[in-house]
Amino acid sequence: PNMVVDGKQWQGNSNSYTAGILTAAQEIPAFMEITGSAKNEWKNKISVDVTITPKSDFPANLRLFAVIVEKNTSLNVKSNGETEFDHVAKKIMPNTNGESLLALTDGTPVSKTLSYTFNGPYVLPASGATPANLATSNTVENWGNLQVVVWVQDFTTKEVYQSAAFNVSNNSTEDISNKMNIFPNPAAQNVLVNAEALKGTNTTVQLVNLMGQTVANG
């Protein structure tokens, strides 16, 4: 496989990569800082908030890229003996052209928010020649195992100036009270709960009475 370090510092077959190449890349200073966080907002909408703080002036030909990756997968097993796959790319945000950045000024932070909503059910494509149609399906095995990798890159020279990775927190919430029906109301012994809004999700439902006591879980 072809390997690229920092966009332009080194490129070649990964078998030729050495500790010396790594050390040389690490010694190149990065004159910007990237901070932020990523979350699963609701119904598989992944978003990342990024703040770029330059420590020097940069021209206006820079782009911000963000890739949603699954940290570990195991369903895509074929015939070459590999059973686990690390940091598998799922979707680039906003696209392969990245998010354009204006000229960066030393000490002036720039904040960006990028997001993508995965659609449909999970599918396993037969091969790389027949990729999943992301308009109707997705390839995420475990929604609790996602990460967003971001980097700032010169779109002309391809040099990467800084990068960062943020684990995706699952803090998705939504008020679905207007999507549920409970009947009969009032009830003496039995009550029926229609929660069609939760269909197809892994959800815990807890019923609480007026005194705050939990009367049922499921």
N, C-alpha and C positions, 0 to 999 in steps of 0.2 A: 504493500500500500504506500501511496505517496504521502509524505509528511511535510508539514510546513511549520516553522517556528516564527512566531511574532509577525506573520504575514509576509516577511521578506528576508529575515535574518539568515535562515537556512531552509533548504528544500531538497528532498531526496527520498530514497527508499528508507523506510523506518528501520530496516536492519542495519543501516549505516550510522544511525544516531548513537552518539557517544556522550559520556559524562562531560567531556571537554566542551562539546557544543552546548550542552545545558548550562554549564558554568559561564560560558561567554555570553549567552543570552541573559542570564540572571544579572550580570554585571552592567548591563545597559540600564541607565536610570529611566524611570517613568515619571514624567513631570505633570502628572495629573492623578487625582484620586477619584475613585468611583464608590459611592455608597448607595444603599437602597434596600428594597425588600420586594418579595414576590408573594402572591396569594392566589388561591382558588376562590374567586368571589362567590360564584353560585352557578350551578349547572354547567360546570367545566369551563367557565370563563377564567382564563389564567391572565393575570396582569402583573406588571412589574413597574415599580416606581424607582427611578434612577436619578441621582444627583451627581453631576460631574464638576469637580472643583479643579480647575487648571492651576498649575504652579508656574506657568509660563504662558506667553501669548502663542496662540495657534491659528493658522490660516483657516479659511472658511470651506475647505474641501474635505472636512472630516465627516464621517458618518457613524451613527450609533447603531449597532446590531444587537439583537437579542434572540437567543435560541432556547426554546423549551426542550429540555432533554429528560429522558427517564433514566434515573441513575443506575438501574439494573433491570434487565429483562431476561426471560428464560423460555418464552414460548416459541421464539423464532429459531428452533433447532432444526438443522438440516443434516447433511451427511459428512461433514468434515471433522466431527468430534467436538466442536464447541458446544457448550451447553448453557453458558451465561454470557451476557453481553453488557458492557458498562458504558454509561453516558451515551445513550442512543438518541440521536436528534429526532424530534417529533414535529417541530414547526419553527420556522424562522419568522421573527417579527421585526418590522411590519412586512418586509419582503426581502428578496435578495439584494435590493438596492439600499437597504438600511434607511435610517432616519437622518435627514440632513441636519447638520449643525452649523450655526452661524460661527463666525470667527470667535474663538475663545480668548477671553482676557484674563490675564494673571490675577488669581484671587477672586474672580467673579463666578459663583456657582451657576450651573445651568441644570434645570430639572426637566425630565421627560417621563411620560407614562405611556407604556405600550401594552396592548392586550390582544388576546385571541380566544375565541370561543370554539371549542371542539364540538363537532356535530356527530349525531347518530351513535350506533353501537360500535363495539370493538370488532375489528376484522384483522385477519392475518393474511397479508398479500402472498400470493404464490411465489413471487420472486421480485427482484428489483426492477424487472422489466414491466411489471404490472403493479404499480404502486396503488395505495389506497386512495380512493376519491374522498378527500377531506371535506367535500361539501355534504356528504351523506354518511360518513363513517370516520372512525379514528383508530389509532394503533396503540393507545395507551393501555398497558396492562394493569398498572396500579396507580391510582390518582394520588395516593399518599407518598409516592416515591419520585416526585418531580422536582426539577431544579431549572432555574433560568440562568443561562450564561450570557453575559453582556460584554461587549468590548467596543472601544473607539478606534476607528481605523481610517487611515488616509485612503480615500477612494481612488486616488491616482497611483500612488506608489505601492498600495496594499499594506503598508507598515502599520502594525497594531501598537498603539501607544499605551493602552492600559486595558485590563479586563477584570471581571469579578463574577462571582457565582452566588446566587441566592436560592436557598431551599424554598419551595412553595409551601406556604402554610395553608391548612384547610380550615379557614375561618368563615366559610360560606354560610350566610344566613338569609332568610327571606320570610316575611310574614305571609303565611298561607291560610290565615283564618277565613279569608273571603273565598277560599277554594275548597272548603270542607263543609260537610253537612253532618249534623248530629241529630238523630231522631229516634223515638219520639222525645219531645222536650216540652214539659218535664216528663221524667220517666220514673217508674217505681222499682223495677227489678232489672230490666234489660235495656240497653241502648245500642243503637247501630251507628257506626262512624264511617262515613263515606269520604275517603281521602284519596280521590283520584289523582290529585296533584303529586302524590308521592309514588305513583306507579313507576316501576322500573328502577327505583333507587334503594339503597341500603339505609334504612331509616329506623330509628327507635321512637316509638310513640308513647307518651306518658300522659295519663289522665289524672288530673288533680281536682279535688272537690273545693268547695268554697272556703273550707278551713285550711287549705294548703296541704291536705293529706293526699298522697299518691294512692289511687284506688285501682289502677291497672297499668301494666307495662306490656309492650309487645313490639 
